[in-house]
Amino acid sequence: MSEHKVTLADVKTSYRRWAGVYDSVFGAVLQDGRNKLLRQVAKLQPKSILEIGVGTGLLLPHYPPLARVVGVDVSEEMLVLARGKIAKHNLTNTSVELSDGEKLPFNDGEFECVVLPYVISVTPNPNALINEAIRLCSPEGHVLVVNHFSGSKTWALLEKVAEPIAAKIGFHSSFSYDEHIGKSGLNVVHVEPANLLGLSKVVTARVT
Ligand SMILES: C[S@@+](CC[C@H](N)C(=O)[O-])C[C@H]1O[C@@H](n2cnc3c(N)ncnc32)[C@H](O)[C@@H]1O
């Protein structure tokens, strides 16, 4: 575990600052991963979707229209923008709420699909958030992740250098696939590289 531990207060402070420019800065640059994740969701056609770390709601207008969609986030400033998209696109099947994805007020197995886009390397305790996603996913359901993961030795070195700064702006820079996905107990059925240099992966997994 890094000594530069990210706290929930760091995350809230960081996204309070990012909210106003988030879509301009991180919209297009991370869109390839979102598009690949959406293609996986479309194949599964779930009746219910939970998105943890919904942010400004960039994915919300693109989920299957018949699904019940719930988004959660710890940043009220990001959620204000997500609510704007819900209103703009008249997404009557969709709601968002302020809640910590590591401990959510939903029942075991409540959602057919739990989606984690670019959140597991931001949350203070990634394994706790992944365990919560597994708890909330129905036995026949899927957990989908898109995130950057540590790659080559050169990148690993750069990530280490970036780590103290990354903690200040609210994310874990070096992030191991084996540590967080490999050891999670998830049954991975599909992995696809995404974004610049394939630094991100889109992971589709079953919970049983
Ligand atoms: C990098 S943004 C991703 C936003 C969006 N999913 C996207 O595709 O752009 C990470 C989001 O996760 C939220 N977040 C971080 N930790 C969280 C937690 N424990 N529970 C809920 N949301 C969290 C942050 O507030 C932020 O809005």
The ligand as an SDF file (V2000), in Angstrom:
LIG
                    3D

 27 29  0  0  0  0  0  0  0  0999 V2000
  -12.4990    9.8100  -12.9610 C   0  0  0  0  0  0  0  0  0  0  0  0
  -14.1380   10.1730  -12.4510 S   0  0  0  0  0  0  0  0  0  0  0  0
  -15.0840    9.0750  -13.5060 C   0  0  0  0  0  0  0  0  0  0  0  0
  -16.4280    9.6490  -13.8570 C   0  0  0  0  0  0  0  0  0  0  0  0
  -17.2100    8.8900  -14.9290 C   0  0  0  0  0  0  0  0  0  0  0  0
  -17.4990    7.5330  -14.5090 N   0  0  0  0  0  0  0  0  0  0  0  0
  -16.5120    8.8920  -16.2680 C   0  0  0  0  0  0  0  0  0  0  0  0
  -16.6390    7.9120  -17.0000 O   0  0  0  0  0  0  0  0  0  0  0  0
  -15.8740    9.8760  -16.6270 O   0  0  0  0  0  0  0  0  0  0  0  0
  -14.2270    9.3290  -10.8980 C   0  0  0  0  0  0  0  0  0  0  0  0
  -15.5160    9.6100  -10.1540 C   0  0  0  0  0  0  0  0  0  0  0  0
  -15.6170    8.6580   -9.0890 O   0  0  0  0  0  0  0  0  0  0  0  0
  -16.1050    9.3180   -7.9370 C   0  0  0  0  0  0  0  0  0  0  0  0
  -15.7380    8.5050   -6.7610 N   0  0  0  0  0  0  0  0  0  0  0  0
  -14.5020    8.2690   -6.2520 C   0  0  0  0  0  0  0  0  0  0  0  0
  -14.5660    7.4560   -5.1900 N   0  0  0  0  0  0  0  0  0  0  0  0
  -15.8820    7.1650   -5.0160 C   0  0  0  0  0  0  0  0  0  0  0  0
  -16.6010    6.3800   -4.0850 C   0  0  0  0  0  0  0  0  0  0  0  0
  -15.9940    5.7250   -3.0930 N   0  0  0  0  0  0  0  0  0  0  0  0
  -17.9330    6.3050   -4.1830 N   0  0  0  0  0  0  0  0  0  0  0  0
  -18.5940    6.9620   -5.1830 C   0  0  0  0  0  0  0  0  0  0  0  0
  -17.9700    7.7340   -6.1020 N   0  0  0  0  0  0  0  0  0  0  0  0
  -16.6300    7.8320   -6.0230 C   0  0  0  0  0  0  0  0  0  0  0  0
  -15.4810   10.6960   -7.9990 C   0  0  0  0  0  0  0  0  0  0  0  0
  -16.1810   11.6240   -7.2000 O   0  0  0  0  0  0  0  0  0  0  0  0
  -15.5780   10.9860   -9.5120 C   0  0  0  0  0  0  0  0  0  0  0  0
  -16.7910   11.6090   -9.8380 O   0  0  0  0  0  0  0  0  0  0  0  0
  1  2  1  0
  2  3  1  0
  2 10  1  0
  3  4  1  0
  4  5  1  0
  5  6  1  0
  5  7  1  0
  7  8  2  0
  7  9  1  0
 10 11  1  0
 11 12  1  0
 11 26  1  0
 12 13  1  0
 13 14  1  0
 13 24  1  0
 14 15  1  0
 14 23  1  0
 15 16  2  0
 16 17  1  0
 17 18  1  0
 17 23  2  0
 18 19  1  0
 18 20  2  0
 20 21  1  0
 21 22  2  0
 22 23  1  0
 24 25  1  0
 24 26  1  0
 26 27  1  0
M  CHG  2   2   1   9  -1
M  END
$$$$
